[in-house]
Amino acid sequence: MTSYIAMLPQETKNEEVLKFAKALVESHPEQVQGHVILGDLLAQRDEKAAARDSYIKAARLDKSLNEVWQRVIQLDGDLNQMDSVITHSEEALEVFPNQGIFWYANGSAYLAKKQYKKSSESMEEARRLTTDANLLGFIYAQLGDAYNAMGKFDASDHSYEEALKLNANNEHVLNNYGYFLSLRKAKLEKATEMTSRLVKLFPENATYLDTHAWVLFVKGDYANARKLLEKATRLDASNATIWEHYGDVLFQSNDKEKALEMWKKAKSLGETSDRLEKKISTGSI
């Protein structure tokens, strides 16, 4: 469905235009076009919740409007309302069961809610139905995350590898795949190669520096891990995980007093794991 916004004057933020659109849907609530126009206007004003609600009314009046369903789900995601993404993607799938984009949205929302089995099932449907390489890259990346969380490491690794075939510089995959391999102490040379490439692509990203540092830490390269974490803490001083990792590296570098200081810093920033509490109470990893 072509956006009705093309029918409107350039000054779409004009209050009179908005009043007219609201009056139109009040006087003719059964007309789909009015709700889409109002949704477009509200979206341009960054009134995301109101825009989403207008689009929902349009989509439920005419369930065949594929593009309007996509707008609804996109705004659900922007609003971080995962339950709404699930509800609306499932409504869309009743009409468009062969549309991979709706299965992908559904799987992404379940992944965010840590319902990994449901996420993987929806993502597999999305993979089966999708030919667009860009979307396939996102699907494989999230399949990798879901299968990793389920402990299905072969399936996870395969999914990440497929994503990298489509885009060797997929930052999400380079970060997550590399980090998860380090946690498993598996394929550490591959993890090193991926996370090294990641920090070359994004040298000022503290999270990615932390990931590469952790891979080096697991390999026992404490000196280079320390350099990376020192930079990461300068770039993002509010990240508790980075401070905890910095403390771990300092401890293994035999700077135990400073390590304890870093662990306490991590705790002050909101890190509350039993693992961190044990480090602080014992002064040891």
C-alpha positions in Angstrom: 0.0 0.0 0.0 1.4 3.3 -1.1 1.8 5.8 1.8 -1.0 8.3 1.9 1.5 10.9 3.2 2.3 11.7 -0.5 -1.3 13.1 -0.8 -0.6 15.7 1.9 0.9 19.2 1.8 4.6 19.7 2.6 3.9 21.4 5.9 2.6 18.1 7.5 3.4 19.3 11.0 0.9 22.1 10.7 -1.6 21.8 13.5 -4.5 22.6 11.1 -3.6 19.5 9.0 -3.4 17.4 12.1 -6.8 18.7 13.3 -8.3 17.9 9.9 -7.0 14.3 10.0 -8.3 13.8 13.5 -11.7 15.2 12.5 -11.7 12.9 9.5 -11.3 9.7 11.6 -13.9 10.9 14.1 -16.5 11.6 11.4 -15.6 8.5 9.3 -14.1 5.9 11.7 -14.8 3.2 9.2 -12.6 4.6 6.5 -9.1 3.1 6.5 -7.4 6.0 4.7 -8.1 8.4 7.5 -6.4 6.3 10.1 -3.4 5.8 7.8 -3.1 9.5 7.1 -3.3 10.3 10.8 -0.8 7.6 11.6 1.6 9.1 9.1 1.2 12.6 10.5 1.7 11.4 14.1 4.8 9.3 13.1 6.3 12.4 11.4 5.8 14.2 14.7 7.5 11.3 16.5 4.4 10.5 18.5 5.1 6.8 18.1 2.5 5.3 20.4 -0.4 7.4 19.0 0.8 6.7 15.4 1.0 3.0 16.2 -2.6 3.0 17.5 -3.9 4.8 14.4 -2.2 2.2 12.2 -3.6 -0.6 14.2 -7.1 0.7 13.6 -6.4 0.8 9.9 -5.0 -2.7 9.9 -7.9 -4.1 11.7 -10.4 -2.5 9.4 -8.5 -3.9 6.4 -6.3 -6.8 7.5 -4.8 -7.1 4.0 -2.6 -4.0 4.4 0.8 -5.5 4.6 2.7 -2.2 4.8 0.5 -0.9 7.6 1.1 -4.1 9.7 4.9 -3.5 9.2 4.6 0.0 10.4 2.6 -1.2 13.5 5.3 -3.7 14.4 8.1 -1.4 13.7 6.6 1.1 16.1 6.0 -1.6 18.7 9.7 -2.3 18.5 10.7 1.4 18.7 8.5 1.5 21.9 10.2 -1.6 23.2 6.9 -3.3 23.6 7.8 -6.9 22.9 4.4 -8.3 23.9 2.8 -6.0 21.4 5.3 -7.1 18.7 4.2 -10.7 19.4 0.5 -10.0 19.3 0.6 -7.8 16.2 3.0 -10.1 14.3 0.8 -13.0 15.0 -2.3 -11.1 13.7 -0.3 -10.2 10.6 0.7 -13.9 10.1 -3.0 -14.9 10.1 -3.2 -13.0 6.8 0.4 -13.3 5.6 1.6 -16.7 6.7 4.3 -16.8 4.0 5.9 -13.4 4.8 9.3 -13.9 6.4 9.4 -10.4 7.8 6.5 -11.1 10.2 8.1 -14.4 11.4 11.3 -12.5 11.9 9.6 -9.9 14.0 7.9 -12.5 16.1 11.1 -14.4 16.6 13.0 -11.3 17.6 10.4 -10.4 20.2 10.5 -13.9 21.7 14.3 -13.7 21.8 14.1 -10.4 23.7 11.8 -12.1 26.2 14.3 -15.0 26.5 11.8 -17.5 25.2 14.4 -19.1 23.1 12.6 -22.2 21.8 9.7 -20.1 20.4 12.2 -17.6 19.0 14.1 -20.3 17.2 11.0 -21.8 15.7 9.8 -18.5 14.4 13.2 -17.6 13.1 13.5 -21.0 11.2 10.2 -20.1 9.5 11.6 -16.7 8.6 14.7 -18.3 7.2 12.7 -20.8 5.1 10.6 -18.0 3.6 13.2 -15.3 3.1 15.3 -14.7 0.0 16.5 -11.1 0.9 20.2 -11.5 1.8 20.1 -8.5 4.2 17.2 -9.9 6.2 18.7 -13.4 6.1 21.8 -12.0 7.8 19.7 -10.7 10.7 17.8 -14.0 10.9 20.9 -16.2 11.1 22.4 -13.8 13.6 19.4 -14.1 15.9 19.2 -17.9 15.3 22.8 -18.0 16.6 21.8 -16.1 19.7 18.8 -18.3 20.4 20.5 -21.6 19.8 23.5 -20.5 22.0 21.1 -19.7 24.8 19.5 -23.1 24.5 22.9 -24.8 24.6 22.6 -26.0 21.0 26.2 -24.9 20.2 26.6 -26.7 16.8 23.3 -25.1 15.5 24.4 -21.8 17.0 27.9 -21.9 15.3 26.3 -22.9 12.0 23.9 -20.0 12.1 26.6 -17.5 12.9 28.8 -19.0 10.1 25.9 -18.6 7.6 25.4 -15.0 8.7 29.1 -14.3 8.2 28.9 -15.8 4.7 26.4 -13.1 3.9 28.3 -10.3 5.5 31.8 -11.0 6.9 31.7 -7.7 8.9 28.3 -8.4 10.6 29.2 -6.6 13.9 26.5 -8.4 15.9 27.8 -11.8 14.9 31.5 -10.9 15.3 30.8 -9.7 18.8 28.4 -12.4 20.0 30.0 -15.4 18.3 33.4 -14.4 19.4 32.3 -13.8 23.0 30.3 -17.0 23.3 33.2 -19.0 21.9 35.5 -17.5 24.6 33.0 -18.5 27.3 33.1 -22.1 26.0 36.9 -21.9 25.5 36.3 -23.2 22.0 37.8 -22.1 18.7 39.8 -19.4 20.4 41.8 -18.5 17.4 38.7 -17.9 15.4 37.3 -15.9 18.3 40.5 -13.8 18.3 40.3 -13.2 14.5 36.7 -12.2 14.7 37.0 -9.8 17.6 40.2 -8.4 16.3 38.4 -7.5 13.1 35.6 -6.1 15.1 37.8 -3.6 17.0 39.5 -2.6 13.8 36.1 -1.7 12.4 34.9 0.0 15.6 38.0 1.2 17.5 36.0 3.5 19.8 33.2 1.0 20.8 33.8 0.1 24.4 31.6 -3.0 24.3 33.6 -4.4 21.4 36.9 -3.6 23.0 35.7 -5.5 26.1 34.7 -8.5 24.0 38.1 -8.7 22.3 39.9 -8.1 25.7 37.9 -11.0 27.2 38.9 -13.4 24.4 42.6 -12.4 25.0 42.0 -12.9 28.7 40.8 -16.4 28.2 43.9 -17.1 26.0 46.1 -15.7 28.8 47.2 -12.6 27.0 46.7 -10.3 30.0 49.0 -7.5 28.9 47.0 -6.8 25.7 43.7 -7.4 27.4 44.6 -4.8 30.0 45.4 -2.2 27.4 42.1 -2.7 25.7 40.1 -2.6 28.9 41.9 0.6 30.0 40.7 2.2 26.8 37.2 0.7 27.2 36.8 2.2 30.7 37.8 5.6 29.4 35.2 5.3 26.6 32.4 4.0 28.8 33.0 4.6 32.5 29.4 3.5 33.4 29.6 -0.1 32.2 29.9 -2.4 35.2 30.8 -5.5 33.2 33.9 -3.7 31.7 35.1 -2.7 35.2 34.6 -6.3 36.4 36.6 -7.7 33.5 39.3 -5.1 34.1 39.5 -6.3 37.7 39.9 -9.9 36.5 42.7 -8.9 34.2 44.4 -7.0 36.9 44.1 -9.9 39.3 45.8 -12.2 36.8 48.4 -9.6 36.2 49.2 -9.8 40.0 47.8 -6.4 40.8 45.4 -7.8 43.3 44.8 -4.6 45.3 43.7 -2.7 42.2 41.7 -5.6 41.0 39.6 -5.5 44.2 39.1 -1.7 43.6 37.8 -2.4 40.1 35.4 -5.1 41.4 34.0 -2.7 43.9 33.7 -0.1 41.2 31.6 -2.6 39.2 29.4 -3.3 42.2 28.9 0.4 42.7 27.6 0.7 39.1 24.9 -1.9 39.7 26.5 -5.3 39.0 25.0 -7.7 41.6 26.1 -11.2 40.6 27.0 -13.8 43.1 30.3 -14.2 41.2 31.2 -10.6 41.7 30.3 -10.7 45.4 32.6 -13.8 45.8 35.5 -12.0 44.2 35.0 -9.0 46.5 34.7 -11.1 49.6 37.6 -13.4 48.9 39.8 -11.0 47.0 40.2 -13.6 44.4 38.7 -15.0 41.1 
